[in-house]
Amino acid sequence: MLRRKTAAYALLALYEIAQQQGEDDDVGVRAHDIAQKHRLPKAYAAKILSQLASAGVLQSDRGPRGGFRLSRSEDKISLYDVFNGVGAIVPDRNRPPAVKGLPPVVQTVLERANVDSGKLLKELFGKTTLADVLRRDDAK
């Protein structure tokens, strides 16, 4: 399962940082600036950026030229790194509840589909990078 709002804010923040970092590598992007530009809750934007820094996706610097910068190149940051870094991917660790009257084979198929969907989500987000997102924007 994907927490869509958290995932969207995290990807938006990285998109903004990547855009601004391309203009000036020496200056970090402040959470306040991202929140103001995109009308996001300031505390939530700061929390997301801090989580991404803790996950190693961003680096954070203090001071007048401080802020957040990508910790590695865009082609080395997958959507899985981003979404997992902010807790937007919520694994369904629980087995789907048994439904009374279902034949065991049907219940088994439901359980297997649940596990497989989690693996597919990780695979899909793992092979899509921030560079892919930026390229799609350039193709407009």
MIVO-472261 format. One record per residue (C-alpha): x, y, z. Coordinates in pm, whole numbers, padded with zeros to 5 digits, always signed. Example, Ala and Ser with C-alpha at 12.3 -4.5 7.8 and 13.67 -1.06 7.14 Angstrom:
<pts>
+01230-00450+00780 +01367-00106+00714 
</pts>
This chain:
<pts>
+00000+00000+00000 +00122+00351-00073 +00052+00659+00134 -00016+00882-00162 +00004+01225+00000 +00335+01145+00173 +00474+00993-00147 +00359+01294-00352 +00511+01549-00113 +00839+01357-00097 +00867+01329-00473 +00769+01693-00517 +01037+01801-00269 +01306+01595-00444 +01194+01724-00782 +01224+02081-00656 +01565+02018-00499 +01693+01851-00817 +01570+02145-01027 +01733+02404-00801 +02049+02202-00745 +02105+02200-01119 +02113+02580-01110 +02348+02617-00812 +02515+02316-00652 +02654+02517-00360 +02324+02634-00213 +02088+02397-00037 +01711+02421-00065 +01526+02506+00254 +01213+02319+00360 +01043+02654+00418 +01100+02758+00056 +00955+02433-00082 +00656+02455+00150 +00589+02816+00056 +00629+02764-00319 +00396+02464-00331 +00166+02562-00044 +00255+02262+00168 +00231+02249+00546 +00574+02374+00661 +00615+02126+00945 +00520+01835+00720 +00764+01944+00448 +01041+01975+00708 +00960+01632+00847 +00968+01471+00502 +01302+01632+00414 +01450+01528+00749 +01332+01170+00691 +01490+01170+00345 +01815+01298+00496 +01805+01024+00759 +01745+00769+00484 +02054+00894+00296 +01860+01032-00001 +01938+01393+00093 +02213+01565+00281 +02138+01852+00512 +02363+02148+00589 +02314+02428+00839 +02402+02790+00796 +02327+03068+00549 +02406+02849+00251 +02252+02548+00418 +01948+02346+00331 +01891+02016+00160 +02077+01873-00139 +02066+01539-00316 +02313+01298-00159 +02383+01129-00493 +02302+01176-00859 +01942+01161-00980 +01998+00833-01161 +02101+00670-00831 +01785+00771-00642 +01495+00536-00705 +01133+00606-00625 +01159+00314-00384 +01441+00497-00198 +01221+00806-00177 +00893+00642-00080 +01053+00397+00161 +01261+00676+00315 +00951+00866+00425 +00748+00561+00523 +00508+00601+00231 +00527+00231+00147 +00330+00044+00404 +00392-00327+00379 +00093-00543+00445 +00259-00784+00685 -00067-00933+00791 -00226-01216+00607 -00556-01121+00455 -00827-01221+00697 -00976-01558+00635 -01324-01538+00495 -01561-01796+00631 -01667-02049+00376 -01381-01990+00130 -01214-02302+00005 -00851-02321+00128 -00718-02286-00227 -00897-01952-00272 -00761-01823+00060 -00411-01935-00041 -00438-01755-00375 -00546-01434-00198 -00252-01458+00041 -00007-01519-00245 -00149-01226-00444 -00101-01003-00139 +00267-01101-00109 +00328-01075-00484 +00176-00727-00505 +00422-00601-00245 +00715-00746-00440 +00591-00594-00767 +00552-00254-00605 +00909-00265-00477 +01037-00377-00818 +00848-00107-01007 +00953+00176-00777 +01307+00039-00762 +01366+00071-01134 +01221+00421-01174 +01464+00696-01075 +01449+01067-01008 +01640+01111-01335 +01348+00940-01514 +01108+01190-01358 +01326+01484-01462 +01360+01349-01817 +00982+01321-01845 +00952+01684-01742 +01211+01790-02003 +01018+01602-02273 +00713+01829-02241 
</pts>
